[in-house]
C-alpha cells in the first residue's frame, strides 16, 4: 500500500500591474528681478558772496549773457533672452506595405454563330 500526501509548491509570478508614461510640455512662468538703476538729476546750488570768494565771483564782466550746460545720464534696464539647444529630435519615415482589395466591373465580347437556325456560341 502507498501512502501519499499533498505538499505546497510556493513561488512568485510576475504580472503587469500598470503603465508609466513620460510626457513633455512647455511651461511658461513670469520671473521678476529687481535691478538697481541710477539717474542724475539737476540741482541748483547757490552760495553767498563772502570775503573769501569775492575775487572769483568778480572775475568776468559785470553784466553778461552766459550759458552753462550739464549733461544728465541715466541707466536703463536691458533684458535679453537666450534659447539654448538641449537635444536634437528628428522625424523619420517608414515604408509600410499593405494589401488593398480593388473591385471594378469588366466587360468582354462574346461571338455567336447562327447556322441553319441553330445558334452556337
C-alpha positions in Angstrom: 0.0 0.0 0.0 1.3 3.5 -0.8 0.5 6.5 1.2 0.5 9.9 -0.5 0.2 13.4 0.7 -0.1 16.9 -0.8 2.7 19.4 -0.4 2.7 23.1 -1.1 4.7 24.4 -4.1 5.1 28.2 -3.4 6.7 30.6 -5.8 6.3 34.0 -7.4 4.8 35.1 -10.7 5.5 38.5 -12.5 2.3 40.2 -13.6 1.7 43.6 -15.2 0.0 46.0 -12.8 0.1 49.3 -14.7 2.0 51.6 -17.0 4.1 54.7 -16.6 4.5 57.3 -19.3 6.7 60.3 -19.8 5.2 63.5 -21.4 6.9 66.7 -22.3 5.2 70.1 -22.4 6.1 73.8 -22.2 5.6 75.7 -19.0 5.9 79.5 -19.1 6.3 81.4 -15.9 7.0 85.0 -15.2 10.2 85.9 -13.4 10.6 89.2 -11.6 14.0 90.6 -10.9 14.8 93.8 -9.0 17.5 95.8 -10.8 19.0 98.9 -9.2 19.2 101.8 -11.7 20.7 105.2 -11.2 19.9 108.6 -12.9 21.2 112.1 -12.5 19.0 115.0 -11.5 20.0 118.6 -11.8 20.4 120.5 -8.6 20.8 124.3 -8.4 23.5 125.3 -6.0 23.9 128.8 -4.7 26.4 130.3 -2.4 26.6 133.7 -0.9 29.5 136.1 -1.8 31.9 136.3 1.0 35.3 138.0 1.5 36.9 134.6 0.7 35.3 134.1 -2.7 34.7 137.7 -3.9 37.7 137.6 -6.2 36.4 134.5 -8.1 32.9 135.9 -8.3 34.0 139.2 -9.9 36.4 137.7 -12.4 34.4 138.3 -15.5 32.4 141.2 -16.8 29.9 142.9 -14.6 26.9 142.1 -16.7 26.8 139.5 -19.5 24.8 136.8 -21.1 26.2 133.3 -20.4 25.1 129.7 -20.6 26.3 126.7 -18.6 25.2 123.2 -19.6 25.3 120.0 -17.7 24.7 116.6 -19.5 22.4 114.3 -17.5 22.5 110.5 -17.8 20.5 107.5 -16.5 20.8 103.8 -16.5 18.1 101.8 -18.4 17.3 98.1 -17.8 18.2 95.9 -20.7 16.6 92.4 -20.9 17.6 89.7 -23.3 16.6 86.0 -23.5 18.7 83.2 -24.8 17.4 80.0 -26.2 19.8 77.1 -25.6 19.6 73.8 -27.5 19.5 70.8 -25.2 18.8 67.9 -27.5 18.0 67.0 -31.1 14.7 65.4 -32.2 14.1 64.3 -35.7 11.3 62.7 -37.7 11.9 59.6 -39.7 9.8 57.8 -42.3 8.9 54.1 -42.6 7.7 52.3 -45.6 4.7 50.1 -44.9 3.3 47.6 -47.4 -0.3 46.6 -47.1 -2.8 44.7 -49.2 -5.8 46.6 -50.6 -8.8 45.0 -52.3 -10.0 46.6 -55.5 -13.3 45.8 -57.3 -14.3 47.0 -60.8 -16.7 45.9 -63.5 -15.1 44.5 -66.6 -16.7 43.7 -69.9 -15.9 41.2 -72.7 -17.3 40.3 -76.1 -19.0 37.1 -77.0 -19.5 35.9 -80.5 -22.4 33.8 -81.6 -22.6 31.6 -84.8 -26.0 31.2 -86.3 -26.1 28.3 -88.6 -29.3 26.9 -90.1 -31.4 28.4 -87.3 -29.1 26.9 -84.7 -27.2 29.3 -82.6 -23.8 28.3 -81.2 -21.5 30.2 -79.0 
